[in-house]
């Protein structure tokens, strides 16, 4: 049971929050993000693993106006088949936005971690978001030089293989080949800004792709490098003129 509770979640069950964001004078917007599981995903996991009648949650007032949440599981502990409720508790302060709802949500997430639910996410460091024009999320940053505030779009970073559900750890040969071809086209289209050494390194990297995750990471690395190189090229042109 506990291995099932601890299993990684699908990406659609995760939510992302910006920890820090800003603008670099050379490389443009940036955001460092953290990931969390949703409360809906926690409840779905408990329903699937222990069934709805075998778990419950309780909320009480915590220190300094915060919220405490307890998650109880019905466990068979007696030889005659009788069961006892086992509880694990944790708390959270009320949040600035939707304070009561935010406090309840955060307290339940923390209590779930005591049962192993989503605990693996604590191993994930704060990660750079993918800055894209049509990103799923919006971040607000500020240029530290001009102090101008602005919004920009971003997508979540790719998760490492160990943080993906078993079904997501696939080796799709068609996807891998398609990604390798895309990387090859990017390299061919960017020979004007790439050194021969860089071209050979990229070719070795995408030739060594063995999984879907390898393919995503390799493509992301090439795209990020080319964006930075193009920005550097534009900056050099501005300085010349």
Order of alpha helices (4+ residues) and beta strands (2+ residues): alpha-beta-beta-alpha-beta-beta-beta-alpha-beta-beta-beta-beta-alpha-alpha-alpha
